[in-house]
Amino acid sequence: MDFITIAYIVAAASSVLIALLVIPCVRAALTAQRRARTAELARVYVLAAEQIYGSGHGKDKYDYVTRALAARGIKINRSDDTDEIRALIESGVRELKYME
């Protein structure tokens, strides 16, 4: 085996290690960061909706929050009661009730 062949083997092995180890770690960190950012945005938009619409108007406020999140590229599955984004919105509403 010459040096070039060994270098190709080392490069291929390194690429596999990066693909198997480093990429999933980076992806997990980005997912956690994205989830935290989404939770914060949901909370801010819930507070903004309360300020804009006042007491009552639950559907209008929910529509406002979902439109604001959708404008940021965050999609909500309205028909799925277990949707994570929907749960974040409801959490923001609950937090708002405790603040009052």
Contacts in CASP RR format, 6 or more apart in sequence:
PFRMAT RR
TARGET T0000
AUTHOR 0000-0000-0000
METHOD contacts of the structure
MODEL  1
MDFITIAYIVAAASSVLIALLVIPCVRAALTAQRRARTAELARVYVLAAE
QIYGSGHGKDKYDYVTRALAARGIKINRSDDTDEIRALIESGVRELKYME
35 84 0 8 1.000
38 69 0 8 1.000
38 74 0 8 1.000
38 85 0 8 1.000
38 88 0 8 1.000
39 88 0 8 1.000
39 91 0 8 1.000
41 68 0 8 1.000
41 69 0 8 1.000
41 72 0 8 1.000
41 74 0 8 1.000
42 65 0 8 1.000
42 69 0 8 1.000
42 85 0 8 1.000
42 88 0 8 1.000
42 89 0 8 1.000
42 91 0 8 1.000
42 92 0 8 1.000
43 88 0 8 1.000
43 91 0 8 1.000
43 92 0 8 1.000
43 95 0 8 1.000
45 64 0 8 1.000
45 65 0 8 1.000
45 68 0 8 1.000
45 69 0 8 1.000
45 89 0 8 1.000
46 61 0 8 1.000
46 65 0 8 1.000
46 89 0 8 1.000
46 92 0 8 1.000
46 93 0 8 1.000
46 95 0 8 1.000
46 96 0 8 1.000
47 96 0 8 1.000
48 64 0 8 1.000
48 68 0 8 1.000
49 60 0 8 1.000
49 61 0 8 1.000
49 62 0 8 1.000
49 64 0 8 1.000
49 65 0 8 1.000
50 61 0 8 1.000
50 96 0 8 1.000
52 61 0 8 1.000
52 64 0 8 1.000
53 60 0 8 1.000
53 61 0 8 1.000
53 64 0 8 1.000
62 89 0 8 1.000
65 89 0 8 1.000
66 76 0 8 1.000
66 78 0 8 1.000
66 89 0 8 1.000
69 75 0 8 1.000
69 76 0 8 1.000
69 85 0 8 1.000
69 89 0 8 1.000
70 76 0 8 1.000
74 85 0 8 1.000
75 85 0 8 1.000
76 83 0 8 1.000
76 85 0 8 1.000
76 86 0 8 1.000
76 89 0 8 1.000
77 83 0 8 1.000
77 85 0 8 1.000
77 86 0 8 1.000
78 86 0 8 1.000
80 86 0 8 1.000
END
